[in-house]
Amino acid sequence: MSVGNKLQMQVAGEVPVATPENKSVTPLTYVLITPARNEADFIESTLQSVISQTVRPLKWVIVSDGSTDGMDEIVSRCASGQSWIELVRMPERRERHFAGKVIAFNAGYARVKDLPYDIIGNLDADVSFDADYFDFVLGKFAENPGLGVAGTPFREGSLQYDYRFTSIEHVSGQIQLFRRACFADIGGYVPIKTGGIDLVAVITARMKGWQTRTFLEKTYLHHRKMSSAKHGPLGTAFDGGRTDYTHGCDPVWEVFRSVYQMTRPPIVLGGILGLAGFFWAMATRAEKVVPTEFIQFRKREQMRRLCDCFHIKRQQVP
């Protein structure tokens, strides 16, 4: 393929994919959806990151979920002349919950579902990344037809997940890319009011037989600390434990996870409050928000990971 043809494919949002025989080349294309509310402080960095990509999306739909802080005006200004960027405005909702993100995402999804894309991405409005970021991740999809969900680690200031303890099979929700067939297979995002919609999507993909992977060679910046929009660090830790229970975590897993969390800020208290939230939810019989099949699958995964950590033979785990 000539350099000119390659450049033409990149401008169109395509990544060349060679077959195992290297006899033909087909393009991978992608679309992005950004549900956002009151992200005026951060969204300009996200806009500049996407506009600067070496491989741009076929379409990027930014859904303003009742924003009142001038975010919409920033999007309109930065997207001027970029016909592939569309701003969709939704009315402000009285009730605020995590399911609202899914409602906003689906409003964007309606604008792209008939386009001829291969990969669909959820992109938060408070991130920034290198100009070849999507080219890199699309290349991973091109190499592996079984890959259903992919992403990379993120950094918050100087902090980043320690992937000696965090599974690379999890893909953080700030940037999640799905193969189109995988996204259809899992039924899209589930509107869970208490959160965890990105986690449920990734685990469901594995449950359906897809591979999910965080690739450590690249990172992106997350400019708003996780959950800082709703709680301080202590409230976030307690809510995290409670969410772990309602999303089907195994109690043994939660104990080990909480011990590890005690080594991270807020030191000791974070792990203790997470464990307290989990057992408080258990004691009060909080409603599980995921199906029984999902819970069983997740507990099996967690027990296998513990066995790997402590070098216990997997045959002992059902």
N, C-alpha and C positions, 0 to 999 in steps of 0.2 A: 504494500500500500504506500502511496506517495505521501510525503510530508504534508502536501496541500490537502489531500483527502483526510488525513488524520486531524489536521487543524479544523477542517470543516465539520467533522464529526464532533469534536470537542465543543465548538461553539454551539452546536445543536443540542448539547447535553447528553452526548453519547460516549460510551467507553468501548473500544474494540475488544471483542472476546474471541480468542482463538479456540477452535475445537481441538480435541486430543490429537487429531491427525494434522493439525495446522494447515488444513486445506481451504478453510473458509473463515470469514470474519463476520460477526453479527454485532450490532450495537446494543449496549445496555443503556437504558434511559431511566431518569428518576424524576419524581415530583416531591415537593416539600409542603408540609402544612404546619403552621405556627399558630396555635391557640394562645392568645395573650391578653392580659388585663393589666392596665396601668404599669407598663414597663418602659415609660419614657426615659428613665435613667439609664437603661441598658440597651434598648433595641437598636439604636443607631450602630453600635458595634456589630450586632448580629447582621444588620442589613449590609454593612460594608464588607463583612466576611463573605456573605453569600454572593454579592455582586462581584467580588474579586476572584471567585472560583475559576480555576482553569477549565473545569467542566461544569457548566451551569445546568440547573434543572430545566425540564420542559416547562414547568410552571411552579410557582411558589405562591401559595395562598396564605395570607396572614389574616387571621380571624380576630378582630377586636371584640373581646367579650365584655362589652359595656364600659370601655375605658373612658376615664374622665380626666386624665392627667396630661393631655396633649400628645399622647402616644400616636394617635391616628394622624395627626398633622405631621409628625416626624416621618412616619411611614410614607405618607403621600409625597412629601418633599424628596426623600431619598430615592423613592421608586419612580420618580418622574422620568419618563423616557424609557423605562424598563417594562416593556409590554408583557413580559412573562411573570411579573409580580402583580398580584391582585389583592386588594384590601377589601375584606368583607366585614361590615359593621353589624354587630348584634346588639339588641337592646339590653340595658342593664337589668340584672336579675336581683330580686330581693334576697333570695336564699343563696349563700355562698358555700359551696362544697366542691370536693374533688371531681364529682361526676360532671360538674360544669365544664371541665376541660374536655371531656369526651363529647359533650354536646357541641362545644365550639369546634373541636376537631372534625366531627361529622359534618358540620356545616361547610368546612373546607373540603372535606372528602367528596362531597356532592359536586364540587366544582372540577374535580380531577378524575373521577371514576371512569369516565369514558375516553380518557386520553390513552395513547399507546405506550405506557410506561412499564418498566420492569421492576423498579424499586420505589417504595413509598417511604418517606421519612417524616417522623415527628421531630420538630426542631423547636426548642424553647427560645424565648425572646431575650434571654439574658446570658448568651454564650458568644464566644468568638473563637476563631480557629484559622489555621494556615490556608493559603490559597489553593493548595492541592488536597485539601482534606477529603472532599467527596470523591475525587479521583482515586484516592487511596482506598477508601472503603468499597467503592464500586468494584475496584480491582479484586478485592477479596471475594465478592459475590461471583465475579466472572470466573475465578479459579475453582470455585466449589459449588456445584449445583445444589448440594444438600444444605447449604447455608441459608437459614431462614431469617435470622435476625443478627445484625452486626452493629458494632460501634467501637468506641475507644474509651480509655479512661478520661476523667476530667480532673482539673486542678481547681481548688479554691484557695487563692493566695499561694502559700507554700505547701498546702496540704493536698495529699492524693491518697487514694486507697492503696493499702499494702497488699499487692496481689500474691503474696505468700499465704495470705489468710482469706482473701476474697476470691471467689471462683471467677475465672475468666469466662464462664458460661453465662454469667449475668451481664446484661447490657443496660447501663444507666439510662434513665428516661429522658434526660435533657436532650440527647440526640440518639434516637433509635431509628435504624433503617431496616425495613422489612422487604423480603422478596414478595412480590405481589401475590403469588399463590399461597405463601405462608400467611399473609395478612388475611386473605379470604378464608383460609383453613381454620384460623382461630376465631373468626367472626369479628375481627377488629377489636378495638378497645372496649372493655366492659365498664359501664358507668357506675363505679363504686363510690359512694359518697365519702367514705372514710379514707380513701386514697389507695395507693398501691397499684394503680391501673397499669403502670409500666411493668412492674414485677409480675403481675398476673399474666400479662401478654407474653412475656418471655418464657415463663414456666409452661404456659399452655402450649407454646410453640414446640418445646421439647417433648411435652406429653403427646403431641401429634406426630412426633418423629422427626422434627426439624432440628438441625444443629443451630446453636446460638453461641456467639463468640464476641468477646471484647479483645481487640487487637492492641497490644501494648506498645507498638512502634510509634504511635501518634497519641497526642493528647489535645484537649481543648480546654479553654478557660470558662469556668462557671462563675459569673460575677456576683450573683446573689447567693448567699449561704443557704443551704437546703433547709426548708421549713422556717426560715427566718421571717417570712411574711406573716406567719400566724403565731409562733411561739418563740420563747427564748430557748436556750439549749437544754434546760432542765425539763421544761414542759415537752419539748420535742422528744427527749429520751423516754419519758413516761408514755407518751402517745405512740412512740415507736414500738415499745413492748406490747402495748395493747393491740396495735395493728398486727404484730407478729402472731398473736393468738387468733385474731379473727380471720387471718389469712392462712391458717393451717400449719404453723410451725410446730415441730415436735418439742415438748418440754425439755428433754435432755439437750437437744440442740440449743435451745434458748439459754440454758444455764451456761454452756460453754461460750456461746456468743456474748453473753453479758460479762463474763470474766474477761474476755478479750476487750470489750468496750471499756472496761475499767482502766485500761492503759491509755485511752484516748481522751482528749478534752470533752466535757469536764471530767478530769481525772477521778476515778472511783465512783463519783456520784452518778455519772452517765450510765454505767453498767448496772448499778444498784437500782436506779429509777426505771431502767428498761425492764429489768426482771420484775420489779414491783408492778409495772403496768401490765406485764404478761399475766402474772398470777392474780392480779386484781380482776382482769377480764375473765380469767378462768373461774374465779370464785363467784363472780356475779353472773356467770353463764352468758357472757356476751355472745351475740349471734354471729356465727361464722358467715362470712360474706362470699365464700367460694364453694363450689360443689364438692361433694364427698370424694369423687374421683380425683380432683385436683389435690385435695388434702392428702390422700393416700400416696399419690405420686410425689408430692413435695417431701413428705416424711421419709420416703424411701431414699430420695436423693440426699437428704440431710444425713441420714444414718450411714450411707455409703461414704459421704465426705468425711464423717467422723472416723470411720473405719480406716480410710486412707491416711488420715492425719496421724492416727495412732498405730498404723501398720497392722491392723486386724484383717484377717482374711475375709474377702467379700462374700465367700460362700456362706458365712455365718449370718449374713444380712438377708432377710427375705426380699 
